[in-house]
Amino acid sequence: MQAVQLLGPGQITFVDLPSRPLTAGQLRIRIASSGICGSDMAALRGANPFMRFPVVPGHELSGTVAETAAGSQFKVGERVFARPLNSCGVCRACREKEYNHCLNLTILGVHVDGAYAEEVVVPEGTVRRLPDALSFDEGAMVEPAAVAVHSTNRSLLKPGDAVAVLGAGVIGNLIVQVTKAKGAGFVMATDVIDERLALARQLGADLTANVLKDDPVKVGLAAVEGFDVIFDVAGPQHTLSQAVAMARPGARIVMMVPPETPTLEVKDYTPIFRKELTLRWTRVYDADFDDAAPLIQSGKLNVKPLITHAFPLARYEEAIETVRSRSGNAIKVMLHC
């Protein structure tokens, strides 16, 4: 099979790899769509601390069943998508359906070969049937949508809460929609790109601010007395300070990405103490992965406007450069097989 392989930071190539034989409980999926994620780009820069090299990247995927093991509940030709978390199924975390806390967790495209390829072999238990109403591209978007669902659950969002989303890329714009669907009363989004902020407004944001032009704290606090939930989807150190400043007493700040440096720096902890703020971290998802596809199918979560580009697998270099340069206002770029 043809595949894109990451040999190490900055070392990416197009290769022919042998097809893996199936073992009991596995499926072979012929990839139709695979999304390029920000974490994939971080891995290419050498900034993803979890990557194991060499590896075929890609954890946002959809396709058709190409081969099944004996006793499978699936049939060849069925349209599917998959949860890219491979958990052991026996540890305490797995027994409690906290798959992202599995002691033996492996992730497609991170620890084992993923979906930048013509095919991938996965445990059958991670595979879900793709509803007929959803395209393959939408199927590949279930994974990032699940990230937004899980982070919203982690935020302890209550109906009527005021929400700030710092960073209006793919995940940020998904969080805008998920929080609205779950009853947020007011949602503000910030970014450095006007086109992404326009999309956030189209998808439900009540207010936006370009942080290169306006102070997001002043803009936000002119609209509400303070935010109940702030999602830091951007990652730079200064966005945590912004989150603390715009938080109301008792607010929850959800850290979506690892900080750019190994240490978390806050110049003054006084407002965190005074406001009794809660900092919560979030990583991928647990059993709430299965809540994402129904949101897309119902129309409460519209992923189509986020999918801006698609390239054949062989044009992976052009696809990656489109993401890197944000050419053509790129947001989500798909690889098609």
Stockholm file with secondary structure:
# STOCKHOLM 1.0

chainA/1-337         MQAVQLLGPGQITFVDLPSRPLTAGQLRIRIASSGICGSDMAALRGANPFMRFPVVPGHELSGTVAETAAGSQFKVGERVFARPLNSCGVCRACREKEYNHCLNLTILGVHVDGAYAEEVVVPEGTVRRLPDALSFDEGAMVEPAAVAVHSTNRSLLKPGDAVAVLGAGVIGNLIVQVTKAKGAGFVMATDVIDERLALARQLGADLTANVLKDDPVKVGLAAVEGFDVIFDVAGPQHTLSQAVAMARPGARIVMMVPPETPTLEVKDYTPIFRKELTLRWTRVYDADFDDAAPLIQSGKLNVKPLITHAFPLARYEEAIETVRSRSGNAIKVMLHC
#=GR chainA/1-337 SS CEEEEEEETTEEEEEECCCCCCCTTEEEEEEEEEECCHHHHHHHHTCCTTCCSSBCCCCEEEEEEEEECTTCSCCTTCEEEECCEECCSSSHHHHTTCGGGCTTCEEBTTTBCCSSBSEEEEEGGGEEECCTTSCHHHHHTHHHHHHHHHHHHHTTCCTTCEEEEECCSHHHHHHHHHHHHTTCSEEEEEESCHHHHHHHHHTTCSEEEETTTSCHHHHHHTTSSCEEEEEECSCCHHHHHHHHHHEEEEEEEEECSCCSSSSCCCSCCHHHHHHTCEEEECCSCSGGGGGHHHHHHHTSSCCGGGEEEEEEGGGHHHHHHHHHHTGGGCCEEEEEC
#=GC SS_cons         CEEEEEEETTEEEEEECCCCCCCTTEEEEEEEEEECCHHHHHHHHTCCTTCCSSBCCCCEEEEEEEEECTTCSCCTTCEEEECCEECCSSSHHHHTTCGGGCTTCEEBTTTBCCSSBSEEEEEGGGEEECCTTSCHHHHHTHHHHHHHHHHHHHTTCCTTCEEEEECCSHHHHHHHHHHHHTTCSEEEEEESCHHHHHHHHHTTCSEEEETTTSCHHHHHHTTSSCEEEEEECSCCHHHHHHHHHHEEEEEEEEECSCCSSSSCCCSCCHHHHHHTCEEEECCSCSGGGGGHHHHHHHTSSCCGGGEEEEEEGGGHHHHHHHHHHTGGGCCEEEEEC
//
